[in-house]
Amino acid sequence: MKAVTYSRSALRSLSRMPANQARLIQAKIEQYAARPDGLANNVKALKGADGYLRLRVGDWRVLFSETGEIIAIIRIAPRGQVYN
């Protein structure tokens, strides 16, 4: 299982959203860290941003980078606001 680190803005987003939605997003992140191939259809590389990926969790998007054994969560936001 890969280690997961959260940026300050990602933690702030999780604390401000409804608790059930935050738990679902954290569960999907942990699921991806344990078995990346299990969520392969929900993870895509971002165009124009080398090394960054996005994880789709319903209407929410999780932007992250993956280096070796570390997954760095950069931003968590609704679909329409995350790419700005």
PyMOL Python script that loads the backbone (N, CA, C, O; Angstrom):
from pymol import cmd

cmd.read_pdbstr("""\
ATOM      1  N   MET A   1       0.845  -1.184   0.000  1.00  0.00           N
ATOM      2  CA  MET A   1       0.000   0.000   0.000  1.00  0.00           C
ATOM      3  C   MET A   1       0.885   1.240   0.000  1.00  0.00           C
ATOM      4  O   MET A   1       1.880   1.312   0.720  1.00  0.00           O
ATOM      5  N   LYS A   2       0.508   2.195  -0.807  1.00  0.00           N
ATOM      6  CA  LYS A   2       1.269   3.437  -0.906  1.00  0.00           C
ATOM      7  C   LYS A   2       0.858   4.396   0.200  1.00  0.00           C
ATOM      8  O   LYS A   2      -0.278   4.367   0.673  1.00  0.00           O
ATOM      9  N   ALA A   3       1.794   5.247   0.607  1.00  0.00           N
ATOM     10  CA  ALA A   3       1.510   6.260   1.619  1.00  0.00           C
ATOM     11  C   ALA A   3       0.769   7.424   0.962  1.00  0.00           C
ATOM     12  O   ALA A   3       1.029   7.763  -0.193  1.00  0.00           O
ATOM     13  N   VAL A   4      -0.159   8.034   1.709  1.00  0.00           N
ATOM     14  CA  VAL A   4      -0.957   9.141   1.191  1.00  0.00           C
ATOM     15  C   VAL A   4      -0.666  10.380   2.020  1.00  0.00           C
ATOM     16  O   VAL A   4      -0.737  10.344   3.248  1.00  0.00           O
ATOM     17  N   THR A   5      -0.334  11.492   1.338  1.00  0.00           N
ATOM     18  CA  THR A   5      -0.152  12.776   2.016  1.00  0.00           C
ATOM     19  C   THR A   5      -1.154  13.768   1.439  1.00  0.00           C
ATOM     20  O   THR A   5      -1.488  13.713   0.256  1.00  0.00           O
ATOM     21  N   TYR A   6      -1.625  14.668   2.283  1.00  0.00           N
ATOM     22  CA  TYR A   6      -2.624  15.656   1.885  1.00  0.00           C
ATOM     23  C   TYR A   6      -2.031  17.059   1.986  1.00  0.00           C
ATOM     24  O   TYR A   6      -1.322  17.373   2.941  1.00  0.00           O
ATOM     25  N   SER A   7      -2.325  17.893   1.000  1.00  0.00           N
ATOM     26  CA  SER A   7      -1.929  19.297   1.077  1.00  0.00           C
ATOM     27  C   SER A   7      -2.864  20.016   2.045  1.00  0.00           C
ATOM     28  O   SER A   7      -3.907  19.485   2.426  1.00  0.00           O
ATOM     29  N   ARG A   8      -2.490  21.201   2.428  1.00  0.00           N
ATOM     30  CA  ARG A   8      -3.307  21.983   3.353  1.00  0.00           C
ATOM     31  C   ARG A   8      -4.671  22.297   2.738  1.00  0.00           C
ATOM     32  O   ARG A   8      -5.690  22.226   3.425  1.00  0.00           O
ATOM     33  N   SER A   9      -4.696  22.642   1.454  1.00  0.00           N
ATOM     34  CA  SER A   9      -5.976  22.971   0.812  1.00  0.00           C
ATOM     35  C   SER A   9      -6.875  21.739   0.688  1.00  0.00           C
ATOM     36  O   SER A   9      -8.096  21.856   0.801  1.00  0.00           O
ATOM     37  N   ALA A  10      -6.290  20.565   0.459  1.00  0.00           N
ATOM     38  CA  ALA A  10      -7.087  19.337   0.390  1.00  0.00           C
ATOM     39  C   ALA A  10      -7.707  19.018   1.743  1.00  0.00           C
ATOM     40  O   ALA A  10      -8.874  18.634   1.816  1.00  0.00           O
ATOM     41  N   LEU A  11      -6.941  19.172   2.807  1.00  0.00           N
ATOM     42  CA  LEU A  11      -7.484  18.935   4.147  1.00  0.00           C
ATOM     43  C   LEU A  11      -8.580  19.934   4.484  1.00  0.00           C
ATOM     44  O   LEU A  11      -9.574  19.578   5.117  1.00  0.00           O
ATOM     45  N   ARG A  12      -8.407  21.177   4.065  1.00  0.00           N
ATOM     46  CA  ARG A  12      -9.417  22.206   4.298  1.00  0.00           C
ATOM     47  C   ARG A  12     -10.703  21.867   3.552  1.00  0.00           C
ATOM     48  O   ARG A  12     -11.796  22.033   4.093  1.00  0.00           O
ATOM     49  N   SER A  13     -10.578  21.396   2.322  1.00  0.00           N
ATOM     50  CA  SER A  13     -11.756  21.000   1.542  1.00  0.00           C
ATOM     51  C   SER A  13     -12.499  19.852   2.207  1.00  0.00           C
ATOM     52  O   SER A  13     -13.728  19.863   2.282  1.00  0.00           O
ATOM     53  N   LEU A  14     -11.759  18.862   2.688  1.00  0.00           N
ATOM     54  CA  LEU A  14     -12.392  17.732   3.368  1.00  0.00           C
ATOM     55  C   LEU A  14     -13.118  18.163   4.634  1.00  0.00           C
ATOM     56  O   LEU A  14     -14.191  17.642   4.940  1.00  0.00           O
ATOM     57  N   SER A  15     -12.550  19.101   5.368  1.00  0.00           N
ATOM     58  CA  SER A  15     -13.176  19.527   6.619  1.00  0.00           C
ATOM     59  C   SER A  15     -14.425  20.369   6.385  1.00  0.00           C
ATOM     60  O   SER A  15     -15.289  20.438   7.259  1.00  0.00           O
ATOM     61  N   ARG A  16     -14.536  21.008   5.224  1.00  0.00           N
ATOM     62  CA  ARG A  16     -15.677  21.885   4.944  1.00  0.00           C
ATOM     63  C   ARG A  16     -16.843  21.183   4.254  1.00  0.00           C
ATOM     64  O   ARG A  16     -17.952  21.718   4.228  1.00  0.00           O
ATOM     65  N   MET A  17     -16.617  20.013   3.703  1.00  0.00           N
ATOM     66  CA  MET A  17     -17.696  19.313   3.008  1.00  0.00           C
ATOM     67  C   MET A  17     -18.479  18.450   3.996  1.00  0.00           C
ATOM     68  O   MET A  17     -18.008  18.208   5.107  1.00  0.00           O
ATOM     69  N   PRO A  18     -19.676  17.980   3.604  1.00  0.00           N
ATOM     70  CA  PRO A  18     -20.442  17.089   4.480  1.00  0.00           C
ATOM     71  C   PRO A  18     -19.620  15.861   4.873  1.00  0.00           C
ATOM     72  O   PRO A  18     -18.839  15.349   4.071  1.00  0.00           O
ATOM     73  N   ALA A  19     -19.797  15.398   6.096  1.00  0.00           N
ATOM     74  CA  ALA A  19     -18.983  14.314   6.647  1.00  0.00           C
ATOM     75  C   ALA A  19     -19.098  13.028   5.826  1.00  0.00           C
ATOM     76  O   ALA A  19     -18.101  12.339   5.612  1.00  0.00           O
ATOM     77  N   ASN A  20     -20.303  12.704   5.368  1.00  0.00           N
ATOM     78  CA  ASN A  20     -20.451  11.458   4.601  1.00  0.00           C
ATOM     79  C   ASN A  20     -19.710  11.541   3.270  1.00  0.00           C
ATOM     80  O   ASN A  20     -19.153  10.541   2.815  1.00  0.00           O
ATOM     81  N   GLN A  21     -19.694  12.708   2.639  1.00  0.00           N
ATOM     82  CA  GLN A  21     -18.972  12.876   1.380  1.00  0.00           C
ATOM     83  C   GLN A  21     -17.459  12.811   1.621  1.00  0.00           C
ATOM     84  O   GLN A  21     -16.732  12.221   0.821  1.00  0.00           O
ATOM     85  N   ALA A  22     -16.988  13.406   2.702  1.00  0.00           N
ATOM     86  CA  ALA A  22     -15.562  13.367   3.031  1.00  0.00           C
ATOM     87  C   ALA A  22     -15.108  11.936   3.293  1.00  0.00           C
ATOM     88  O   ALA A  22     -14.026  11.541   2.859  1.00  0.00           O
ATOM     89  N   ARG A  23     -15.923  11.157   3.998  1.00  0.00           N
ATOM     90  CA  ARG A  23     -15.583   9.750   4.254  1.00  0.00           C
ATOM     91  C   ARG A  23     -15.518   8.946   2.958  1.00  0.00           C
ATOM     92  O   ARG A  23     -14.636   8.104   2.793  1.00  0.00           O
ATOM     93  N   LEU A  24     -16.448   9.204   2.039  1.00  0.00           N
ATOM     94  CA  LEU A  24     -16.446   8.501   0.767  1.00  0.00           C
ATOM     95  C   LEU A  24     -15.189   8.824  -0.039  1.00  0.00           C
ATOM     96  O   LEU A  24     -14.568   7.927  -0.610  1.00  0.00           O
ATOM     97  N   ILE A  25     -14.816  10.090  -0.086  1.00  0.00           N
ATOM     98  CA  ILE A  25     -13.623  10.497  -0.830  1.00  0.00           C
ATOM     99  C   ILE A  25     -12.369   9.886  -0.209  1.00  0.00           C
ATOM    100  O   ILE A  25     -11.509   9.379  -0.929  1.00  0.00           O
ATOM    101  N   GLN A  26     -12.257   9.929   1.112  1.00  0.00           N
ATOM    102  CA  GLN A  26     -11.104   9.336   1.779  1.00  0.00           C
ATOM    103  C   GLN A  26     -11.051   7.827   1.551  1.00  0.00           C
ATOM    104  O   GLN A  26      -9.968   7.265   1.389  1.00  0.00           O
ATOM    105  N   ALA A  27     -12.201   7.171   1.539  1.00  0.00           N
ATOM    106  CA  ALA A  27     -12.241   5.733   1.296  1.00  0.00           C
ATOM    107  C   ALA A  27     -11.762   5.414  -0.121  1.00  0.00           C
ATOM    108  O   ALA A  27     -11.030   4.444  -0.321  1.00  0.00           O
ATOM    109  N   LYS A  28     -12.166   6.215  -1.100  1.00  0.00           N
ATOM    110  CA  LYS A  28     -11.723   5.992  -2.484  1.00  0.00           C
ATOM    111  C   LYS A  28     -10.225   6.237  -2.630  1.00  0.00           C
ATOM    112  O   LYS A  28      -9.551   5.527  -3.377  1.00  0.00           O
ATOM    113  N   ILE A  29      -9.702   7.233  -1.925  1.00  0.00           N
ATOM    114  CA  ILE A  29      -8.262   7.498  -1.968  1.00  0.00           C
ATOM    115  C   ILE A  29      -7.502   6.316  -1.368  1.00  0.00           C
ATOM    116  O   ILE A  29      -6.505   5.864  -1.931  1.00  0.00           O
ATOM    117  N   GLU A  30      -7.971   5.822  -0.231  1.00  0.00           N
ATOM    118  CA  GLU A  30      -7.329   4.663   0.402  1.00  0.00           C
ATOM    119  C   GLU A  30      -7.439   3.419  -0.479  1.00  0.00           C
ATOM    120  O   GLU A  30      -6.502   2.624  -0.557  1.00  0.00           O
ATOM    121  N   GLN A  31      -8.580   3.255  -1.136  1.00  0.00           N
ATOM    122  CA  GLN A  31      -8.760   2.121  -2.043  1.00  0.00           C
ATOM    123  C   GLN A  31      -7.772   2.210  -3.199  1.00  0.00           C
ATOM    124  O   GLN A  31      -7.194   1.199  -3.596  1.00  0.00           O
ATOM    125  N   TYR A  32      -7.573   3.406  -3.744  1.00  0.00           N
ATOM    126  CA  TYR A  32      -6.611   3.585  -4.826  1.00  0.00           C
ATOM    127  C   TYR A  32      -5.190   3.321  -4.335  1.00  0.00           C
ATOM    128  O   TYR A  32      -4.386   2.728  -5.055  1.00  0.00           O
ATOM    129  N   ALA A  33      -4.876   3.755  -3.120  1.00  0.00           N
ATOM    130  CA  ALA A  33      -3.537   3.540  -2.570  1.00  0.00           C
ATOM    131  C   ALA A  33      -3.254   2.051  -2.381  1.00  0.00           C
ATOM    132  O   ALA A  33      -2.121   1.607  -2.567  1.00  0.00           O
ATOM    133  N   ALA A  34      -4.274   1.281  -2.014  1.00  0.00           N
ATOM    134  CA  ALA A  34      -4.088  -0.152  -1.793  1.00  0.00           C
ATOM    135  C   ALA A  34      -4.022  -0.920  -3.110  1.00  0.00           C
ATOM    136  O   ALA A  34      -3.182  -1.805  -3.268  1.00  0.00           O
ATOM    137  N   ARG A  35      -4.892  -0.590  -4.046  1.00  0.00           N
ATOM    138  CA  ARG A  35      -4.957  -1.298  -5.330  1.00  0.00           C
ATOM    139  C   ARG A  35      -5.255  -0.320  -6.453  1.00  0.00           C
ATOM    140  O   ARG A  35      -6.423  -0.112  -6.780  1.00  0.00           O
ATOM    141  N   PRO A  36      -4.240   0.286  -7.054  1.00  0.00           N
ATOM    142  CA  PRO A  36      -4.473   1.278  -8.116  1.00  0.00           C
ATOM    143  C   PRO A  36      -5.236   0.723  -9.324  1.00  0.00           C
ATOM    144  O   PRO A  36      -5.975   1.462  -9.976  1.00  0.00           O
ATOM    145  N   ASP A  37      -5.072  -0.532  -9.622  1.00  0.00           N
ATOM    146  CA  ASP A  37      -5.764  -1.087 -10.781  1.00  0.00           C
ATOM    147  C   ASP A  37      -7.268  -1.246 -10.565  1.00  0.00           C
ATOM    148  O   ASP A  37      -8.013  -1.388 -11.535  1.00  0.00           O
ATOM    149  N   GLY A  38      -7.723  -1.226  -9.326  1.00  0.00           N
ATOM    150  CA  GLY A  38      -9.144  -1.366  -9.023  1.00  0.00           C
ATOM    151  C   GLY A  38      -9.967  -0.157  -9.428  1.00  0.00           C
ATOM    152  O   GLY A  38     -11.156  -0.299  -9.716  1.00  0.00           O
ATOM    153  N   LEU A  39      -9.379   1.012  -9.458  1.00  0.00           N
ATOM    154  CA  LEU A  39     -10.085   2.243  -9.828  1.00  0.00           C
ATOM    155  C   LEU A  39      -9.549   2.820 -11.134  1.00  0.00           C
ATOM    156  O   LEU A  39      -9.633   4.029 -11.353  1.00  0.00           O
ATOM    157  N   ALA A  40      -9.009   1.990 -11.988  1.00  0.00           N
ATOM    158  CA  ALA A  40      -8.357   2.463 -13.203  1.00  0.00           C
ATOM    159  C   ALA A  40      -9.289   3.265 -14.103  1.00  0.00           C
ATOM    160  O   ALA A  40      -8.837   4.192 -14.775  1.00  0.00           O
ATOM    161  N   ASN A  41     -10.584   2.934 -14.135  1.00  0.00           N
ATOM    162  CA  ASN A  41     -11.490   3.676 -15.002  1.00  0.00           C
ATOM    163  C   ASN A  41     -11.861   5.045 -14.429  1.00  0.00           C
ATOM    164  O   ASN A  41     -12.430   5.862 -15.152  1.00  0.00           O
ATOM    165  N   ASN A  42     -11.566   5.320 -13.182  1.00  0.00           N
ATOM    166  CA  ASN A  42     -11.862   6.614 -12.572  1.00  0.00           C
ATOM    167  C   ASN A  42     -10.629   7.498 -12.426  1.00  0.00           C
ATOM    168  O   ASN A  42     -10.735   8.601 -11.890  1.00  0.00           O
ATOM    169  N   VAL A  43      -9.482   7.055 -12.879  1.00  0.00           N
ATOM    170  CA  VAL A  43      -8.239   7.821 -12.774  1.00  0.00           C
ATOM    171  C   VAL A  43      -7.728   8.113 -14.179  1.00  0.00           C
ATOM    172  O   VAL A  43      -7.593   7.217 -15.013  1.00  0.00           O
ATOM    173  N   LYS A  44      -7.446   9.405 -14.418  1.00  0.00           N
ATOM    174  CA  LYS A  44      -6.904   9.803 -15.714  1.00  0.00           C
ATOM    175  C   LYS A  44      -5.788  10.812 -15.504  1.00  0.00           C
ATOM    176  O   LYS A  44      -5.774  11.545 -14.515  1.00  0.00           O
ATOM    177  N   ALA A  45      -4.856  10.840 -16.444  1.00  0.00           N
ATOM    178  CA  ALA A  45      -3.794  11.842 -16.423  1.00  0.00           C
ATOM    179  C   ALA A  45      -4.372  13.167 -16.915  1.00  0.00           C
ATOM    180  O   ALA A  45      -5.198  13.186 -17.827  1.00  0.00           O
ATOM    181  N   LEU A  46      -3.940  14.269 -16.314  1.00  0.00           N
ATOM    182  CA  LEU A  46      -4.400  15.587 -16.736  1.00  0.00           C
ATOM    183  C   LEU A  46      -3.620  16.036 -17.963  1.00  0.00           C
ATOM    184  O   LEU A  46      -2.397  15.902 -18.012  1.00  0.00           O
ATOM    185  N   LYS A  47      -4.313  16.559 -18.932  1.00  0.00           N
ATOM    186  CA  LYS A  47      -3.658  17.074 -20.130  1.00  0.00           C
ATOM    187  C   LYS A  47      -3.039  18.419 -19.799  1.00  0.00           C
ATOM    188  O   LYS A  47      -3.672  19.248 -19.145  1.00  0.00           O
ATOM    189  N   GLY A  48      -1.821  18.645 -20.238  1.00  0.00           N
ATOM    190  CA  GLY A  48      -1.151  19.913 -20.018  1.00  0.00           C
ATOM    191  C   GLY A  48      -0.493  20.051 -18.655  1.00  0.00           C
ATOM    192  O   GLY A  48       0.170  21.054 -18.391  1.00  0.00           O
ATOM    193  N   ALA A  49      -0.662  19.078 -17.799  1.00  0.00           N
ATOM    194  CA  ALA A  49      -0.052  19.101 -16.474  1.00  0.00           C
ATOM    195  C   ALA A  49       0.652  17.765 -16.270  1.00  0.00           C
ATOM    196  O   ALA A  49       0.063  16.816 -15.752  1.00  0.00           O
ATOM    197  N   ASP A  50       1.894  17.697 -16.673  1.00  0.00           N
ATOM    198  CA  ASP A  50       2.632  16.440 -16.604  1.00  0.00           C
ATOM    199  C   ASP A  50       2.784  15.968 -15.165  1.00  0.00           C
ATOM    200  O   ASP A  50       3.131  16.748 -14.278  1.00  0.00           O
ATOM    201  N   GLY A  51       2.525  14.698 -14.943  1.00  0.00           N
ATOM    202  CA  GLY A  51       2.716  14.096 -13.634  1.00  0.00           C
ATOM    203  C   GLY A  51       1.523  14.199 -12.712  1.00  0.00           C
ATOM    204  O   GLY A  51       1.570  13.674 -11.600  1.00  0.00           O
ATOM    205  N   TYR A  52       0.445  14.861 -13.135  1.00  0.00           N
ATOM    206  CA  TYR A  52      -0.732  15.003 -12.292  1.00  0.00           C
ATOM    207  C   TYR A  52      -1.855  14.114 -12.798  1.00  0.00           C
ATOM    208  O   TYR A  52      -2.045  13.950 -14.003  1.00  0.00           O
ATOM    209  N   LEU A  53      -2.590  13.549 -11.863  1.00  0.00           N
ATOM    210  CA  LEU A  53      -3.707  12.669 -12.168  1.00  0.00           C
ATOM    211  C   LEU A  53      -4.954  13.192 -11.476  1.00  0.00           C
ATOM    212  O   LEU A  53      -4.875  14.004 -10.554  1.00  0.00           O
ATOM    213  N   ARG A  54      -6.112  12.714 -11.934  1.00  0.00           N
ATOM    214  CA  ARG A  54      -7.349  13.052 -11.235  1.00  0.00           C
ATOM    215  C   ARG A  54      -8.119  11.781 -10.957  1.00  0.00           C
ATOM    216  O   ARG A  54      -8.159  10.860 -11.773  1.00  0.00           O
ATOM    217  N   LEU A  55      -8.731  11.753  -9.785  1.00  0.00           N
ATOM    218  CA  LEU A  55      -9.590  10.650  -9.369  1.00  0.00           C
ATOM    219  C   LEU A  55     -11.009  11.183  -9.315  1.00  0.00           C
ATOM    220  O   LEU A  55     -11.271  12.196  -8.668  1.00  0.00           O
ATOM    221  N   ARG A  56     -11.920  10.507  -9.989  1.00  0.00           N
ATOM    222  CA  ARG A  56     -13.319  10.917 -10.011  1.00  0.00           C
ATOM    223  C   ARG A  56     -14.072  10.196  -8.911  1.00  0.00           C
ATOM    224  O   ARG A  56     -14.060   8.967  -8.848  1.00  0.00           O
ATOM    225  N   VAL A  57     -14.733  10.959  -8.038  1.00  0.00           N
ATOM    226  CA  VAL A  57     -15.568  10.395  -6.975  1.00  0.00           C
ATOM    227  C   VAL A  57     -16.911  11.117  -7.056  1.00  0.00           C
ATOM    228  O   VAL A  57     -17.098  12.158  -6.427  1.00  0.00           O
ATOM    229  N   GLY A  58     -17.830  10.574  -7.817  1.00  0.00           N
ATOM    230  CA  GLY A  58     -19.121  11.231  -8.037  1.00  0.00           C
ATOM    231  C   GLY A  58     -18.916  12.556  -8.748  1.00  0.00           C
ATOM    232  O   GLY A  58     -18.289  12.607  -9.806  1.00  0.00           O
ATOM    233  N   ASP A  59     -19.445  13.636  -8.169  1.00  0.00           N
ATOM    234  CA  ASP A  59     -19.282  14.973  -8.737  1.00  0.00           C
ATOM    235  C   ASP A  59     -18.030  15.667  -8.223  1.00  0.00           C
ATOM    236  O   ASP A  59     -17.802  16.834  -8.543  1.00  0.00           O
ATOM    237  N   TRP A  60     -17.225  14.986  -7.444  1.00  0.00           N
ATOM    238  CA  TRP A  60     -15.998  15.556  -6.887  1.00  0.00           C
ATOM    239  C   TRP A  60     -14.786  15.027  -7.635  1.00  0.00           C
ATOM    240  O   TRP A  60     -14.806  13.919  -8.172  1.00  0.00           O
ATOM    241  N   ARG A  61     -13.735  15.830  -7.664  1.00  0.00           N
ATOM    242  CA  ARG A  61     -12.483  15.429  -8.299  1.00  0.00           C
ATOM    243  C   ARG A  61     -11.345  15.597  -7.305  1.00  0.00           C
ATOM    244  O   ARG A  61     -11.298  16.570  -6.553  1.00  0.00           O
ATOM    245  N   VAL A  62     -10.432  14.639  -7.312  1.00  0.00           N
ATOM    246  CA  VAL A  62      -9.257  14.664  -6.452  1.00  0.00           C
ATOM    247  C   VAL A  62      -8.043  14.753  -7.372  1.00  0.00           C
ATOM    248  O   VAL A  62      -7.779  13.829  -8.142  1.00  0.00           O
ATOM    249  N   LEU A  63      -7.302  15.859  -7.298  1.00  0.00           N
ATOM    250  CA  LEU A  63      -6.087  16.010  -8.087  1.00  0.00           C
ATOM    251  C   LEU A  63      -4.916  15.539  -7.243  1.00  0.00           C
ATOM    252  O   LEU A  63      -4.796  15.917  -6.078  1.00  0.00           O
ATOM    253  N   PHE A  64      -4.050  14.716  -7.825  1.00  0.00           N
ATOM    254  CA  PHE A  64      -2.923  14.181  -7.064  1.00  0.00           C
ATOM    255  C   PHE A  64      -1.764  13.867  -7.981  1.00  0.00           C
ATOM    256  O   PHE A  64      -1.904  13.798  -9.202  1.00  0.00           O
ATOM    257  N   SER A  65      -0.613  13.678  -7.356  1.00  0.00           N
ATOM    258  CA  SER A  65       0.564  13.194  -8.085  1.00  0.00           C
ATOM    259  C   SER A  65       1.042  11.936  -7.381  1.00  0.00           C
ATOM    260  O   SER A  65       0.837  11.754  -6.181  1.00  0.00           O
ATOM    261  N   GLU A  66       1.673  11.088  -8.145  1.00  0.00           N
ATOM    262  CA  GLU A  66       2.111   9.796  -7.621  1.00  0.00           C
ATOM    263  C   GLU A  66       3.592   9.631  -7.929  1.00  0.00           C
ATOM    264  O   GLU A  66       3.994   9.575  -9.091  1.00  0.00           O
ATOM    265  N   THR A  67       4.396   9.553  -6.877  1.00  0.00           N
ATOM    266  CA  THR A  67       5.831   9.368  -7.058  1.00  0.00           C
ATOM    267  C   THR A  67       6.275   8.190  -6.211  1.00  0.00           C
ATOM    268  O   THR A  67       6.259   8.257  -4.982  1.00  0.00           O
ATOM    269  N   GLY A  68       6.667   7.125  -6.863  1.00  0.00           N
ATOM    270  CA  GLY A  68       7.135   5.946  -6.130  1.00  0.00           C
ATOM    271  C   GLY A  68       6.083   5.384  -5.220  1.00  0.00           C
ATOM    272  O   GLY A  68       5.047   4.904  -5.681  1.00  0.00           O
ATOM    273  N   GLU A  69       6.333   5.438  -3.940  1.00  0.00           N
ATOM    274  CA  GLU A  69       5.421   4.884  -2.941  1.00  0.00           C
ATOM    275  C   GLU A  69       4.595   5.953  -2.234  1.00  0.00           C
ATOM    276  O   GLU A  69       4.007   5.675  -1.189  1.00  0.00           O
ATOM    277  N   ILE A  70       4.537   7.166  -2.777  1.00  0.00           N
ATOM    278  CA  ILE A  70       3.803   8.263  -2.136  1.00  0.00           C
ATOM    279  C   ILE A  70       2.771   8.826  -3.104  1.00  0.00           C
ATOM    280  O   ILE A  70       3.077   9.111  -4.261  1.00  0.00           O
ATOM    281  N   ILE A  71       1.542   8.981  -2.611  1.00  0.00           N
ATOM    282  CA  ILE A  71       0.481   9.654  -3.350  1.00  0.00           C
ATOM    283  C   ILE A  71       0.253  10.988  -2.650  1.00  0.00           C
ATOM    284  O   ILE A  71      -0.139  11.020  -1.483  1.00  0.00           O
ATOM    285  N   ALA A  72       0.494  12.081  -3.354  1.00  0.00           N
ATOM    286  CA  ALA A  72       0.336  13.415  -2.782  1.00  0.00           C
ATOM    287  C   ALA A  72      -0.967  14.017  -3.289  1.00  0.00           C
ATOM    288  O   ALA A  72      -1.089  14.351  -4.467  1.00  0.00           O
ATOM    289  N   ILE A  73      -1.942  14.154  -2.390  1.00  0.00           N
ATOM    290  CA  ILE A  73      -3.236  14.745  -2.734  1.00  0.00           C
ATOM    291  C   ILE A  73      -3.057  16.255  -2.743  1.00  0.00           C
ATOM    292  O   ILE A  73      -2.680  16.846  -1.731  1.00  0.00           O
ATOM    293  N   ILE A  74      -3.326  16.876  -3.877  1.00  0.00           N
ATOM    294  CA  ILE A  74      -3.081  18.300  -4.043  1.00  0.00           C
ATOM    295  C   ILE A  74      -4.338  19.126  -3.829  1.00  0.00           C
ATOM    296  O   ILE A  74      -4.312  20.143  -3.135  1.00  0.00           O
ATOM    297  N   ARG A  75      -5.447  18.682  -4.434  1.00  0.00           N
ATOM    298  CA  ARG A  75      -6.663  19.488  -4.365  1.00  0.00           C
ATOM    299  C   ARG A  75      -7.881  18.582  -4.455  1.00  0.00           C
ATOM    300  O   ARG A  75      -7.873  17.585  -5.177  1.00  0.00           O
ATOM    301  N   ILE A  76      -8.934  18.938  -3.713  1.00  0.00           N
ATOM    302  CA  ILE A  76     -10.214  18.243  -3.765  1.00  0.00           C
ATOM    303  C   ILE A  76     -11.280  19.317  -3.951  1.00  0.00           C
ATOM    304  O   ILE A  76     -11.375  20.245  -3.148  1.00  0.00           O
ATOM    305  N   ALA A  77     -12.082  19.191  -5.010  1.00  0.00           N
ATOM    306  CA  ALA A  77     -13.091  20.209  -5.287  1.00  0.00           C
ATOM    307  C   ALA A  77     -14.184  19.615  -6.167  1.00  0.00           C
ATOM    308  O   ALA A  77     -14.000  18.552  -6.760  1.00  0.00           O
ATOM    309  N   PRO A  78     -15.331  20.307  -6.254  1.00  0.00           N
ATOM    310  CA  PRO A  78     -16.379  19.852  -7.176  1.00  0.00           C
ATOM    311  C   PRO A  78     -15.891  19.898  -8.620  1.00  0.00           C
ATOM    312  O   PRO A  78     -14.954  20.629  -8.942  1.00  0.00           O
ATOM    313  N   ARG A  79     -16.516  19.133  -9.466  1.00  0.00           N
ATOM    314  CA  ARG A  79     -16.091  18.963 -10.853  1.00  0.00           C
ATOM    315  C   ARG A  79     -15.900  20.280 -11.591  1.00  0.00           C
ATOM    316  O   ARG A  79     -14.918  20.421 -12.318  1.00  0.00           O
ATOM    317  N   GLY A  80     -16.776  21.228 -11.438  1.00  0.00           N
ATOM    318  CA  GLY A  80     -16.689  22.477 -12.185  1.00  0.00           C
ATOM    319  C   GLY A  80     -15.651  23.452 -11.681  1.00  0.00           C
ATOM    320  O   GLY A  80     -15.319  24.409 -12.380  1.00  0.00           O
ATOM    321  N   GLN A  81     -15.130  23.239 -10.491  1.00  0.00           N
ATOM    322  CA  GLN A  81     -14.217  24.212  -9.885  1.00  0.00           C
ATOM    323  C   GLN A  81     -12.783  23.712  -9.760  1.00  0.00           C
ATOM    324  O   GLN A  81     -11.882  24.510  -9.506  1.00  0.00           O
ATOM    325  N   VAL A  82     -12.552  22.448  -9.928  1.00  0.00           N
ATOM    326  CA  VAL A  82     -11.240  21.884  -9.613  1.00  0.00           C
ATOM    327  C   VAL A  82     -10.161  22.253 -10.617  1.00  0.00           C
ATOM    328  O   VAL A  82      -8.988  22.339 -10.253  1.00  0.00           O
ATOM    329  N   TYR A  83     -10.530  22.471 -11.869  1.00  0.00           N
ATOM    330  CA  TYR A  83      -9.524  22.690 -12.898  1.00  0.00           C
ATOM    331  C   TYR A  83      -9.161  24.150 -13.087  1.00  0.00           C
ATOM    332  O   TYR A  83      -8.342  24.462 -13.951  1.00  0.00           O
ATOM    333  N   ASN A  84      -9.730  25.042 -12.326  1.00  0.00           N
ATOM    334  CA  ASN A  84      -9.429  26.489 -12.445  1.00  0.00           C
ATOM    335  C   ASN A  84      -8.103  26.832 -11.854  1.00  0.00           C
ATOM    336  O   ASN A  84      -7.701  27.996 -11.871  1.00  0.00           O
TER     337      ASN A  84
END
""", "prot")
cmd.dss("prot")
cmd.show_as("cartoon", "prot")
cmd.util.cbc("prot")
cmd.orient("prot")
